[in-house]
Structure formats: structure tokens, C-alpha cells
């Protein structure tokens, strides 16, 4: 009965709450911070000083190279380089009219003869006077010009039957690539 008369809270001993911090987490974070700090200081003080000294050494080598080549040789080199650049620009803009002959050779029907060839480079205009055995062959010739990738446009200015053949005058507008 004595147990019945006792109050239940008398036997209960409250535990003191442990509010400890996770020391392992703090230790790991501290070590990571310390390592990153040491790496940063090493790079900023040691490696940057090393790179600065290397840059200075290379700059001195460049100065020595600059003084080892005479001013006259440097001027010759600059003139030569300038000539090369100008020559390259000339070649890029140089017009090769010989490519028009290969275009004609590739596209001309064997039954067509040219009597006049006039090339106006500025206009990229090729005027051809010629004769074909028939209108059918002339049509085949014009179709061949139309199919060529180097021909931008073509026109048949004149055609007439004379002495058993068709005399014609055609104008081809060539693409820029054909003349370069």
C-alpha cells in the first residue's frame, strides 16, 4: 500500500538535457576551412610571385631578342611582310578570265561553233556569237548553260537560220566565283 500512497512523480528523476554540439562536424568544417585558407595563401603569395618572376624573365628575353636584331633587318622584315600582305590582297582580288574558257569547253555542244567571244569583267558578262546546226542543238546548248553552277543567268539575244545553220548571239552572266 505504501506504493499506492506515493506520487508517481517522486520516482521520476528528470534527465538533464544534453545540448551538445556535434564536435565531429565542427572539426571537419574547421579542417576544410584551414586547408582552403592555406591553399589560398600559398597560391596568392607563392605562386603569383613565381608567375611574376617568369613574366619578367620572358619580357627580358624579348627585349634581348629585339636588340639582337638590327634596326635595318627589322625594317627589311616589315617591308617584306607588307609586300606579302599586299600580294595576298592582289591575288584575292585577281580576276582569272581563263576559267571562262574551261566553262565553255565543259558546256559547249560539239555541234556548236563560236565566232565571237566578248568578256566584260566588271559586269561579269560574257557575250557569245556563234552558230549551231539546228534550233534543237541551240536549245540543248542553252540548257547546258542553265545547268552550269558558274552561270548566274543567260539570255538569247538573236537567232536566225542562215546557210543551213542557226546563227545566234547569247549573253551569259557569270557568278563572281568563276572569275576569281
CNS distance restraints for C-alpha pairs under 8 A (distance, minus, plus):
assign (resid   1 and name CA) (resid   5 and name CA) 6.46 0.50 0.50
assign (resid   2 and name CA) (resid   6 and name CA) 6.56 0.50 0.50
assign (resid   6 and name CA) (resid  10 and name CA) 7.42 0.50 0.50
assign (resid   7 and name CA) (resid  11 and name CA) 7.80 0.50 0.50
assign (resid   8 and name CA) (resid  12 and name CA) 7.00 0.50 0.50
assign (resid  22 and name CA) (resid  26 and name CA) 6.74 0.50 0.50
assign (resid  23 and name CA) (resid  27 and name CA) 6.06 0.50 0.50
assign (resid  24 and name CA) (resid  28 and name CA) 6.15 0.50 0.50
assign (resid  25 and name CA) (resid  29 and name CA) 6.11 0.50 0.50
assign (resid  26 and name CA) (resid  30 and name CA) 5.92 0.50 0.50
assign (resid  27 and name CA) (resid  31 and name CA) 6.14 0.50 0.50
assign (resid  28 and name CA) (resid  32 and name CA) 6.15 0.50 0.50
assign (resid  29 and name CA) (resid  33 and name CA) 6.06 0.50 0.50
assign (resid  30 and name CA) (resid  34 and name CA) 6.05 0.50 0.50
assign (resid  31 and name CA) (resid  35 and name CA) 6.04 0.50 0.50
assign (resid  32 and name CA) (resid  36 and name CA) 6.16 0.50 0.50
assign (resid  33 and name CA) (resid  37 and name CA) 6.04 0.50 0.50
assign (resid  34 and name CA) (resid  38 and name CA) 6.16 0.50 0.50
assign (resid  35 and name CA) (resid  39 and name CA) 6.19 0.50 0.50
assign (resid  36 and name CA) (resid  40 and name CA) 6.05 0.50 0.50
assign (resid  37 and name CA) (resid  41 and name CA) 6.14 0.50 0.50
assign (resid  38 and name CA) (resid  42 and name CA) 5.99 0.50 0.50
assign (resid  39 and name CA) (resid  43 and name CA) 6.12 0.50 0.50
assign (resid  40 and name CA) (resid  44 and name CA) 5.98 0.50 0.50
assign (resid  41 and name CA) (resid  45 and name CA) 5.82 0.50 0.50
assign (resid  41 and name CA) (resid  46 and name CA) 7.70 0.50 0.50
assign (resid  42 and name CA) (resid  46 and name CA) 5.21 0.50 0.50
assign (resid  42 and name CA) (resid  47 and name CA) 6.71 0.50 0.50
assign (resid  43 and name CA) (resid  47 and name CA) 4.78 0.50 0.50
assign (resid  43 and name CA) (resid  48 and name CA) 6.32 0.50 0.50
assign (resid  44 and name CA) (resid  48 and name CA) 5.53 0.50 0.50
assign (resid  44 and name CA) (resid  49 and name CA) 7.88 0.50 0.50
assign (resid  45 and name CA) (resid  49 and name CA) 6.17 0.50 0.50
assign (resid  46 and name CA) (resid  50 and name CA) 6.32 0.50 0.50
assign (resid  47 and name CA) (resid  51 and name CA) 6.16 0.50 0.50
assign (resid  48 and name CA) (resid  52 and name CA) 6.07 0.50 0.50
assign (resid  49 and name CA) (resid  53 and name CA) 6.24 0.50 0.50
assign (resid  50 and name CA) (resid  54 and name CA) 6.31 0.50 0.50
assign (resid  51 and name CA) (resid  55 and name CA) 6.15 0.50 0.50
assign (resid  52 and name CA) (resid  56 and name CA) 6.20 0.50 0.50
assign (resid  53 and name CA) (resid  57 and name CA) 6.18 0.50 0.50
assign (resid  54 and name CA) (resid  58 and name CA) 6.20 0.50 0.50
assign (resid  55 and name CA) (resid  59 and name CA) 6.13 0.50 0.50
assign (resid  56 and name CA) (resid  60 and name CA) 6.22 0.50 0.50
assign (resid  57 and name CA) (resid  61 and name CA) 6.32 0.50 0.50
assign (resid  58 and name CA) (resid  62 and name CA) 6.24 0.50 0.50
assign (resid  59 and name CA) (resid  63 and name CA) 6.26 0.50 0.50
assign (resid  60 and name CA) (resid  64 and name CA) 6.21 0.50 0.50
assign (resid  61 and name CA) (resid  65 and name CA) 6.20 0.50 0.50
assign (resid  62 and name CA) (resid  66 and name CA) 6.11 0.50 0.50
assign (resid  63 and name CA) (resid  67 and name CA) 6.26 0.50 0.50
assign (resid  64 and name CA) (resid  68 and name CA) 6.01 0.50 0.50
assign (resid  65 and name CA) (resid  69 and name CA) 6.57 0.50 0.50
assign (resid  69 and name CA) (resid  73 and name CA) 6.48 0.50 0.50
assign (resid  69 and name CA) (resid  74 and name CA) 6.75 0.50 0.50
assign (resid  70 and name CA) (resid  74 and name CA) 6.30 0.50 0.50
assign (resid  71 and name CA) (resid  75 and name CA) 6.18 0.50 0.50
assign (resid  72 and name CA) (resid  76 and name CA) 6.22 0.50 0.50
assign (resid  73 and name CA) (resid  77 and name CA) 6.12 0.50 0.50
assign (resid  74 and name CA) (resid  78 and name CA) 6.21 0.50 0.50
assign (resid  75 and name CA) (resid  79 and name CA) 6.17 0.50 0.50
assign (resid  76 and name CA) (resid  80 and name CA) 6.07 0.50 0.50
assign (resid  77 and name CA) (resid  81 and name CA) 6.00 0.50 0.50
assign (resid  78 and name CA) (resid  82 and name CA) 6.03 0.50 0.50
assign (resid  79 and name CA) (resid  83 and name CA) 6.16 0.50 0.50
assign (resid  80 and name CA) (resid  84 and name CA) 6.26 0.50 0.50
assign (resid  81 and name CA) (resid  85 and name CA) 6.28 0.50 0.50
assign (resid  82 and name CA) (resid  86 and name CA) 6.19 0.50 0.50
assign (resid  83 and name CA) (resid  87 and name CA) 5.95 0.50 0.50
assign (resid  84 and name CA) (resid  88 and name CA) 6.07 0.50 0.50
assign (resid  85 and name CA) (resid  89 and name CA) 6.31 0.50 0.50
assign (resid  86 and name CA) (resid  90 and name CA) 6.24 0.50 0.50
assign (resid  87 and name CA) (resid  91 and name CA) 6.21 0.50 0.50
assign (resid  88 and name CA) (resid  92 and name CA) 6.17 0.50 0.50
assign (resid  89 and name CA) (resid  93 and name CA) 6.33 0.50 0.50
assign (resid  90 and name CA) (resid  94 and name CA) 5.79 0.50 0.50
assign (resid  92 and name CA) (resid 180 and name CA) 7.44 0.50 0.50
assign (resid  93 and name CA) (resid 180 and name CA) 6.97 0.50 0.50
assign (resid  94 and name CA) (resid 180 and name CA) 6.16 0.50 0.50
assign (resid  95 and name CA) (resid 121 and name CA) 8.00 0.50 0.50
assign (resid  95 and name CA) (resid 179 and name CA) 5.12 0.50 0.50
assign (resid  95 and name CA) (resid 180 and name CA) 4.83 0.50 0.50
assign (resid  96 and name CA) (resid 178 and name CA) 7.89 0.50 0.50
assign (resid  96 and name CA) (resid 179 and name CA) 5.08 0.50 0.50
assign (resid  96 and name CA) (resid 180 and name CA) 5.51 0.50 0.50
assign (resid  97 and name CA) (resid 101 and name CA) 7.55 0.50 0.50
assign (resid  97 and name CA) (resid 121 and name CA) 7.98 0.50 0.50
assign (resid  97 and name CA) (resid 179 and name CA) 5.83 0.50 0.50
assign (resid  98 and name CA) (resid 102 and name CA) 7.04 0.50 0.50
assign (resid  99 and name CA) (resid 103 and name CA) 6.28 0.50 0.50
assign (resid  99 and name CA) (resid 178 and name CA) 6.31 0.50 0.50
assign (resid  99 and name CA) (resid 179 and name CA) 6.63 0.50 0.50
assign (resid 100 and name CA) (resid 104 and name CA) 6.21 0.50 0.50
assign (resid 100 and name CA) (resid 178 and name CA) 6.96 0.50 0.50
assign (resid 100 and name CA) (resid 179 and name CA) 7.39 0.50 0.50
assign (resid 101 and name CA) (resid 105 and name CA) 6.02 0.50 0.50
assign (resid 102 and name CA) (resid 106 and name CA) 5.99 0.50 0.50
assign (resid 103 and name CA) (resid 107 and name CA) 6.24 0.50 0.50
assign (resid 103 and name CA) (resid 150 and name CA) 7.66 0.50 0.50
assign (resid 104 and name CA) (resid 108 and name CA) 5.58 0.50 0.50
assign (resid 107 and name CA) (resid 141 and name CA) 7.45 0.50 0.50
assign (resid 107 and name CA) (resid 144 and name CA) 5.83 0.50 0.50
assign (resid 107 and name CA) (resid 145 and name CA) 6.53 0.50 0.50
assign (resid 107 and name CA) (resid 148 and name CA) 7.60 0.50 0.50
assign (resid 108 and name CA) (resid 112 and name CA) 6.77 0.50 0.50
assign (resid 108 and name CA) (resid 141 and name CA) 6.46 0.50 0.50
assign (resid 108 and name CA) (resid 144 and name CA) 7.61 0.50 0.50
assign (resid 109 and name CA) (resid 137 and name CA) 7.57 0.50 0.50
assign (resid 109 and name CA) (resid 140 and name CA) 7.69 0.50 0.50
assign (resid 109 and name CA) (resid 141 and name CA) 6.00 0.50 0.50
assign (resid 111 and name CA) (resid 132 and name CA) 5.97 0.50 0.50
assign (resid 111 and name CA) (resid 133 and name CA) 6.17 0.50 0.50
assign (resid 111 and name CA) (resid 137 and name CA) 7.12 0.50 0.50
assign (resid 112 and name CA) (resid 130 and name CA) 7.07 0.50 0.50
assign (resid 112 and name CA) (resid 131 and name CA) 5.77 0.50 0.50
assign (resid 112 and name CA) (resid 132 and name CA) 4.47 0.50 0.50
assign (resid 112 and name CA) (resid 133 and name CA) 6.93 0.50 0.50
assign (resid 112 and name CA) (resid 137 and name CA) 7.55 0.50 0.50
assign (resid 112 and name CA) (resid 138 and name CA) 7.56 0.50 0.50
assign (resid 112 and name CA) (resid 141 and name CA) 7.81 0.50 0.50
assign (resid 113 and name CA) (resid 130 and name CA) 5.36 0.50 0.50
assign (resid 113 and name CA) (resid 131 and name CA) 5.31 0.50 0.50
assign (resid 113 and name CA) (resid 132 and name CA) 6.47 0.50 0.50
assign (resid 114 and name CA) (resid 128 and name CA) 6.66 0.50 0.50
assign (resid 114 and name CA) (resid 129 and name CA) 5.70 0.50 0.50
assign (resid 114 and name CA) (resid 130 and name CA) 3.94 0.50 0.50
assign (resid 114 and name CA) (resid 131 and name CA) 6.43 0.50 0.50
assign (resid 115 and name CA) (resid 128 and name CA) 7.57 0.50 0.50
assign (resid 115 and name CA) (resid 129 and name CA) 5.43 0.50 0.50
assign (resid 115 and name CA) (resid 130 and name CA) 4.94 0.50 0.50
assign (resid 115 and name CA) (resid 131 and name CA) 7.64 0.50 0.50
assign (resid 116 and name CA) (resid 127 and name CA) 7.81 0.50 0.50
assign (resid 116 and name CA) (resid 128 and name CA) 5.68 0.50 0.50
assign (resid 116 and name CA) (resid 129 and name CA) 4.83 0.50 0.50
assign (resid 116 and name CA) (resid 130 and name CA) 6.75 0.50 0.50
assign (resid 117 and name CA) (resid 126 and name CA) 7.20 0.50 0.50
assign (resid 117 and name CA) (resid 127 and name CA) 5.96 0.50 0.50
assign (resid 117 and name CA) (resid 128 and name CA) 5.00 0.50 0.50
assign (resid 117 and name CA) (resid 129 and name CA) 6.70 0.50 0.50
assign (resid 118 and name CA) (resid 126 and name CA) 5.72 0.50 0.50
assign (resid 118 and name CA) (resid 127 and name CA) 5.04 0.50 0.50
assign (resid 118 and name CA) (resid 128 and name CA) 6.59 0.50 0.50
assign (resid 119 and name CA) (resid 124 and name CA) 7.32 0.50 0.50
assign (resid 119 and name CA) (resid 125 and name CA) 5.86 0.50 0.50
assign (resid 119 and name CA) (resid 126 and name CA) 4.51 0.50 0.50
assign (resid 119 and name CA) (resid 127 and name CA) 6.39 0.50 0.50
assign (resid 120 and name CA) (resid 124 and name CA) 5.82 0.50 0.50
assign (resid 120 and name CA) (resid 125 and name CA) 5.18 0.50 0.50
assign (resid 120 and name CA) (resid 126 and name CA) 6.38 0.50 0.50
assign (resid 121 and name CA) (resid 125 and name CA) 6.56 0.50 0.50
assign (resid 121 and name CA) (resid 179 and name CA) 7.88 0.50 0.50
assign (resid 123 and name CA) (resid 173 and name CA) 7.88 0.50 0.50
assign (resid 124 and name CA) (resid 173 and name CA) 5.66 0.50 0.50
assign (resid 124 and name CA) (resid 174 and name CA) 5.32 0.50 0.50
assign (resid 124 and name CA) (resid 175 and name CA) 7.12 0.50 0.50
assign (resid 124 and name CA) (resid 176 and name CA) 7.24 0.50 0.50
assign (resid 124 and name CA) (resid 179 and name CA) 7.91 0.50 0.50
assign (resid 125 and name CA) (resid 171 and name CA) 6.76 0.50 0.50
assign (resid 125 and name CA) (resid 172 and name CA) 5.78 0.50 0.50
assign (resid 125 and name CA) (resid 173 and name CA) 4.73 0.50 0.50
assign (resid 125 and name CA) (resid 174 and name CA) 6.34 0.50 0.50
assign (resid 126 and name CA) (resid 171 and name CA) 5.63 0.50 0.50
assign (resid 126 and name CA) (resid 172 and name CA) 5.01 0.50 0.50
assign (resid 126 and name CA) (resid 173 and name CA) 6.33 0.50 0.50
assign (resid 126 and name CA) (resid 174 and name CA) 7.31 0.50 0.50
assign (resid 127 and name CA) (resid 169 and name CA) 7.17 0.50 0.50
assign (resid 127 and name CA) (resid 170 and name CA) 5.85 0.50 0.50
assign (resid 127 and name CA) (resid 171 and name CA) 4.45 0.50 0.50
assign (resid 127 and name CA) (resid 172 and name CA) 6.36 0.50 0.50
assign (resid 128 and name CA) (resid 169 and name CA) 5.68 0.50 0.50
assign (resid 128 and name CA) (resid 170 and name CA) 5.23 0.50 0.50
assign (resid 128 and name CA) (resid 171 and name CA) 6.22 0.50 0.50
assign (resid 128 and name CA) (resid 172 and name CA) 7.99 0.50 0.50
assign (resid 129 and name CA) (resid 167 and name CA) 7.58 0.50 0.50
assign (resid 129 and name CA) (resid 168 and name CA) 5.84 0.50 0.50
assign (resid 129 and name CA) (resid 169 and name CA) 4.49 0.50 0.50
assign (resid 129 and name CA) (resid 170 and name CA) 6.54 0.50 0.50
assign (resid 130 and name CA) (resid 167 and name CA) 5.83 0.50 0.50
assign (resid 130 and name CA) (resid 168 and name CA) 5.51 0.50 0.50
assign (resid 130 and name CA) (resid 169 and name CA) 6.49 0.50 0.50
assign (resid 131 and name CA) (resid 165 and name CA) 6.29 0.50 0.50
assign (resid 131 and name CA) (resid 166 and name CA) 5.31 0.50 0.50
assign (resid 131 and name CA) (resid 167 and name CA) 4.37 0.50 0.50
assign (resid 131 and name CA) (resid 168 and name CA) 5.94 0.50 0.50
assign (resid 132 and name CA) (resid 137 and name CA) 6.27 0.50 0.50
assign (resid 132 and name CA) (resid 138 and name CA) 5.81 0.50 0.50
assign (resid 132 and name CA) (resid 165 and name CA) 5.71 0.50 0.50
assign (resid 132 and name CA) (resid 166 and name CA) 5.12 0.50 0.50
assign (resid 132 and name CA) (resid 167 and name CA) 6.63 0.50 0.50
assign (resid 132 and name CA) (resid 168 and name CA) 7.84 0.50 0.50
assign (resid 133 and name CA) (resid 137 and name CA) 6.54 0.50 0.50
assign (resid 133 and name CA) (resid 138 and name CA) 7.81 0.50 0.50
assign (resid 133 and name CA) (resid 164 and name CA) 7.15 0.50 0.50
assign (resid 133 and name CA) (resid 165 and name CA) 4.68 0.50 0.50
assign (resid 133 and name CA) (resid 166 and name CA) 6.10 0.50 0.50
assign (resid 134 and name CA) (resid 138 and name CA) 6.39 0.50 0.50
assign (resid 134 and name CA) (resid 165 and name CA) 5.96 0.50 0.50
assign (resid 134 and name CA) (resid 166 and name CA) 5.74 0.50 0.50
assign (resid 135 and name CA) (resid 139 and name CA) 6.08 0.50 0.50
assign (resid 135 and name CA) (resid 166 and name CA) 6.50 0.50 0.50
assign (resid 136 and name CA) (resid 140 and name CA) 6.28 0.50 0.50
assign (resid 137 and name CA) (resid 141 and name CA) 6.14 0.50 0.50
assign (resid 138 and name CA) (resid 142 and name CA) 6.25 0.50 0.50
assign (resid 138 and name CA) (resid 166 and name CA) 7.76 0.50 0.50
assign (resid 139 and name CA) (resid 143 and name CA) 6.15 0.50 0.50
assign (resid 140 and name CA) (resid 144 and name CA) 6.18 0.50 0.50
assign (resid 141 and name CA) (resid 145 and name CA) 6.45 0.50 0.50
assign (resid 142 and name CA) (resid 146 and name CA) 6.23 0.50 0.50
assign (resid 142 and name CA) (resid 154 and name CA) 7.86 0.50 0.50
assign (resid 143 and name CA) (resid 147 and name CA) 6.22 0.50 0.50
assign (resid 144 and name CA) (resid 148 and name CA) 6.44 0.50 0.50
assign (resid 145 and name CA) (resid 151 and name CA) 6.55 0.50 0.50
assign (resid 145 and name CA) (resid 154 and name CA) 7.26 0.50 0.50
assign (resid 146 and name CA) (resid 151 and name CA) 6.77 0.50 0.50
assign (resid 146 and name CA) (resid 153 and name CA) 7.17 0.50 0.50
assign (resid 146 and name CA) (resid 154 and name CA) 7.01 0.50 0.50
assign (resid 147 and name CA) (resid 151 and name CA) 7.91 0.50 0.50
assign (resid 150 and name CA) (resid 174 and name CA) 5.98 0.50 0.50
assign (resid 150 and name CA) (resid 175 and name CA) 5.47 0.50 0.50
assign (resid 150 and name CA) (resid 177 and name CA) 7.29 0.50 0.50
assign (resid 150 and name CA) (resid 178 and name CA) 5.90 0.50 0.50
assign (resid 151 and name CA) (resid 172 and name CA) 6.66 0.50 0.50
assign (resid 151 and name CA) (resid 173 and name CA) 6.06 0.50 0.50
assign (resid 151 and name CA) (resid 174 and name CA) 4.60 0.50 0.50
assign (resid 151 and name CA) (resid 175 and name CA) 5.83 0.50 0.50
assign (resid 152 and name CA) (resid 172 and name CA) 7.60 0.50 0.50
assign (resid 152 and name CA) (resid 173 and name CA) 5.48 0.50 0.50
assign (resid 152 and name CA) (resid 174 and name CA) 5.26 0.50 0.50
assign (resid 152 and name CA) (resid 175 and name CA) 5.38 0.50 0.50
assign (resid 153 and name CA) (resid 172 and name CA) 5.95 0.50 0.50
assign (resid 153 and name CA) (resid 173 and name CA) 5.03 0.50 0.50
assign (resid 153 and name CA) (resid 174 and name CA) 7.05 0.50 0.50
assign (resid 154 and name CA) (resid 170 and name CA) 7.17 0.50 0.50
assign (resid 154 and name CA) (resid 171 and name CA) 5.58 0.50 0.50
assign (resid 154 and name CA) (resid 172 and name CA) 4.36 0.50 0.50
assign (resid 154 and name CA) (resid 173 and name CA) 5.96 0.50 0.50
assign (resid 155 and name CA) (resid 170 and name CA) 5.63 0.50 0.50
assign (resid 155 and name CA) (resid 171 and name CA) 5.19 0.50 0.50
assign (resid 155 and name CA) (resid 172 and name CA) 6.55 0.50 0.50
assign (resid 156 and name CA) (resid 168 and name CA) 7.40 0.50 0.50
assign (resid 156 and name CA) (resid 169 and name CA) 6.13 0.50 0.50
assign (resid 156 and name CA) (resid 170 and name CA) 4.41 0.50 0.50
assign (resid 156 and name CA) (resid 171 and name CA) 6.42 0.50 0.50
assign (resid 157 and name CA) (resid 168 and name CA) 7.44 0.50 0.50
assign (resid 157 and name CA) (resid 169 and name CA) 5.44 0.50 0.50
assign (resid 157 and name CA) (resid 170 and name CA) 5.57 0.50 0.50
assign (resid 157 and name CA) (resid 171 and name CA) 7.13 0.50 0.50
assign (resid 158 and name CA) (resid 167 and name CA) 7.80 0.50 0.50
assign (resid 158 and name CA) (resid 168 and name CA) 5.18 0.50 0.50
assign (resid 158 and name CA) (resid 169 and name CA) 5.05 0.50 0.50
assign (resid 158 and name CA) (resid 170 and name CA) 7.18 0.50 0.50
assign (resid 159 and name CA) (resid 166 and name CA) 6.40 0.50 0.50
assign (resid 159 and name CA) (resid 167 and name CA) 5.44 0.50 0.50
assign (resid 159 and name CA) (resid 168 and name CA) 4.15 0.50 0.50
assign (resid 159 and name CA) (resid 169 and name CA) 6.56 0.50 0.50
assign (resid 160 and name CA) (resid 166 and name CA) 5.43 0.50 0.50
assign (resid 160 and name CA) (resid 167 and name CA) 5.40 0.50 0.50
assign (resid 160 and name CA) (resid 168 and name CA) 6.60 0.50 0.50
assign (resid 161 and name CA) (resid 165 and name CA) 5.64 0.50 0.50
assign (resid 161 and name CA) (resid 166 and name CA) 4.37 0.50 0.50
assign (resid 161 and name CA) (resid 167 and name CA) 6.21 0.50 0.50
assign (resid 162 and name CA) (resid 166 and name CA) 6.03 0.50 0.50
assign (resid 162 and name CA) (resid 167 and name CA) 6.62 0.50 0.50
assign (resid 174 and name CA) (resid 178 and name CA) 6.66 0.50 0.50
assign (resid 174 and name CA) (resid 179 and name CA) 7.91 0.50 0.50
assign (resid 175 and name CA) (resid 179 and name CA) 7.46 0.50 0.50
assign (resid 176 and name CA) (resid 180 and name CA) 6.71 0.50 0.50
